[in-house]
Amino acid sequence: MKSAVNVLQKTFVKSEIVMRVIFAFFILIFAVPAFSQVKPIRTGQHSFTIQWITFNNKNPGTVMVKLIGGGKYSIEGEQRDNSKNEYVTIKGTFTVSDRQLYFDGKIVSRVAYINSGKPCESTGPAVFKASGKRKYWRLQNMLNCDGITTDYIDVFF
């Protein structure tokens, strides 16, 4: 009788282990994708604009995005209107979360009729966000250095 009980106990233990393995496998298949990292950003050239220059000549600037490792990207580029010496430049790094870029670096813009024609420089952390169905990330701190003007600085997908 004891050997029959031992066989049943061993069978039960093996069944429990098999069930735990199946459960763990189920969790890996269905739960992990829900927590996996957001789709990586396309590296290479992207359009880059500030509305003051775009409205003037419809030529977007460009930025170069490169993966530097560990989910971090570098970004550098500009949009210029050489005839008016107006521009927006960006240089720094960012990480991605959902539809937001967490940027750290420097953005400088100069538009002749804003901020008395002086460059507006922003250094440090900033957030770019893609809202709704937009095909670009927009800088969320939109206030120019003059404290009055709203700048729309966008990096396109």
C-alpha positions as CSV (number, residue, x, y, z in Angstrom):
1,M,0.0,0.0,0.0
2,K,2.9,2.3,0.8
3,S,4.4,2.0,-2.6
4,A,1.1,2.9,-4.3
5,V,0.9,6.0,-2.1
6,N,4.5,6.9,-3.0
7,V,3.8,6.5,-6.7
8,L,0.7,8.7,-6.4
9,Q,2.6,11.3,-4.4
10,K,5.5,11.3,-7.0
11,T,3.0,11.5,-9.8
12,F,1.2,14.4,-8.1
13,V,4.5,16.3,-7.6
14,K,5.5,15.8,-11.2
15,S,2.0,16.9,-12.4
16,E,2.3,20.0,-10.2
17,I,5.7,20.9,-11.6
18,V,4.4,20.4,-15.2
19,M,1.4,22.6,-14.4
20,R,3.7,25.4,-13.0
21,V,5.9,25.2,-16.1
22,I,2.8,25.4,-18.4
23,F,1.5,28.4,-16.3
24,A,4.9,30.2,-16.5
25,F,5.0,29.5,-20.3
26,F,1.5,31.0,-20.6
27,I,2.6,34.1,-18.7
28,L,5.6,34.6,-20.9
29,I,3.7,34.3,-24.1
30,F,0.8,36.5,-23.2
31,A,2.0,38.9,-20.5
32,V,5.5,39.8,-21.5
33,P,4.6,41.5,-24.8
34,A,2.3,43.8,-22.9
35,F,5.3,45.0,-20.9
36,S,7.9,45.0,-23.6
37,Q,9.7,48.1,-24.7
38,V,8.1,50.5,-27.2
39,K,8.9,50.1,-30.9
40,P,12.4,51.6,-31.5
41,I,12.7,55.0,-33.1
42,R,13.7,55.0,-36.8
43,T,17.3,56.1,-37.0
44,G,18.6,58.3,-39.7
45,Q,17.3,61.6,-41.1
46,H,14.0,63.2,-39.9
47,S,12.4,66.5,-40.7
48,F,12.7,69.2,-38.1
49,T,10.8,72.5,-38.0
50,I,9.9,75.6,-36.1
51,Q,6.7,77.2,-37.5
52,W,8.2,80.7,-38.1
53,I,10.6,79.4,-40.7
54,T,8.3,76.8,-42.2
55,F,5.6,79.3,-42.8
56,N,8.2,81.5,-44.6
57,N,9.6,79.1,-47.1
58,K,8.0,75.6,-46.6
59,N,11.5,74.0,-46.4
60,P,11.8,71.8,-43.3
61,G,15.1,71.3,-41.7
62,T,16.6,68.0,-40.8
63,V,18.0,66.1,-37.8
64,M,20.1,63.0,-37.7
65,V,19.0,60.4,-35.1
66,K,21.4,57.7,-34.1
67,L,21.1,54.9,-31.6
68,I,23.9,55.2,-29.1
69,G,23.0,52.2,-26.9
70,G,20.9,51.3,-23.9
71,G,17.7,52.7,-25.4
72,K,19.4,56.1,-25.8
73,Y,19.6,58.1,-29.0
74,S,21.6,61.1,-30.2
75,I,19.9,63.9,-32.2
76,E,21.5,66.8,-34.0
77,G,20.3,69.1,-36.8
78,E,18.8,72.4,-37.8
79,Q,16.3,74.3,-39.9
80,R,17.7,77.6,-41.4
81,D,16.5,80.5,-43.5
82,N,19.9,81.9,-44.5
83,S,18.4,84.9,-46.3
84,K,17.0,86.2,-42.9
85,N,19.6,84.5,-40.6
86,E,16.8,82.7,-38.8
87,Y,17.2,79.2,-37.5
88,V,16.4,76.5,-35.0
89,T,19.1,74.0,-33.9
90,I,19.1,71.0,-31.7
91,K,21.8,68.8,-30.2
92,G,21.6,66.3,-27.5
93,T,20.3,62.8,-26.5
94,F,16.9,61.3,-25.8
95,T,15.2,58.2,-24.5
96,V,11.7,57.1,-25.6
97,S,8.7,56.2,-23.5
98,D,5.4,55.5,-25.3
99,R,4.9,58.6,-27.6
100,Q,7.3,60.8,-25.7
101,L,10.9,61.7,-26.2
102,Y,12.8,62.7,-23.1
103,F,15.5,65.0,-24.4
104,D,18.6,66.3,-22.7
105,G,20.7,68.9,-24.6
106,K,20.5,72.3,-26.2
107,I,17.9,73.9,-28.5
108,V,18.6,77.4,-29.9
109,S,16.2,79.4,-32.1
110,R,16.5,82.8,-33.7
111,V,13.7,84.6,-35.5
112,A,14.2,88.3,-36.5
113,Y,11.0,89.6,-35.1
114,I,10.9,87.5,-31.8
115,N,12.8,88.1,-28.6
116,S,14.3,91.3,-30.2
117,G,16.0,89.2,-32.8
118,K,18.3,87.6,-30.2
119,P,18.8,83.8,-30.0
120,C,16.6,81.9,-27.5
121,E,18.6,79.1,-25.9
122,S,17.1,76.3,-23.9
123,T,19.5,73.8,-22.2
124,G,18.8,70.7,-20.1
125,P,15.9,68.3,-20.0
126,A,12.8,68.7,-22.1
127,V,9.9,66.6,-23.3
128,F,8.7,66.1,-26.9
129,K,5.3,64.5,-27.2
130,A,3.3,63.0,-30.1
131,S,-0.4,63.6,-29.3
132,G,-3.4,61.9,-31.0
133,K,-2.7,61.0,-34.6
134,R,0.2,63.5,-35.1
135,K,3.1,62.3,-37.1
136,Y,5.6,64.3,-35.1
137,W,6.9,64.9,-31.6
138,R,6.3,68.5,-30.4
139,L,8.5,70.2,-27.8
140,Q,6.2,70.7,-24.8
141,N,7.9,73.8,-23.3
142,M,6.7,76.1,-26.1
143,L,7.3,79.4,-24.5
144,N,10.0,81.5,-26.2
145,C,12.6,83.4,-24.2
146,D,10.6,86.6,-24.7
147,G,8.0,85.1,-22.3
148,I,5.2,85.9,-24.8
149,T,5.7,83.9,-28.0
150,T,4.7,80.3,-28.5
151,D,7.2,78.2,-30.6
152,Y,6.2,75.0,-32.2
153,I,9.4,73.0,-32.5
154,D,8.7,69.6,-34.1
155,V,10.6,66.4,-34.9
156,F,8.8,64.3,-37.5
157,F,8.6,60.5,-37.4
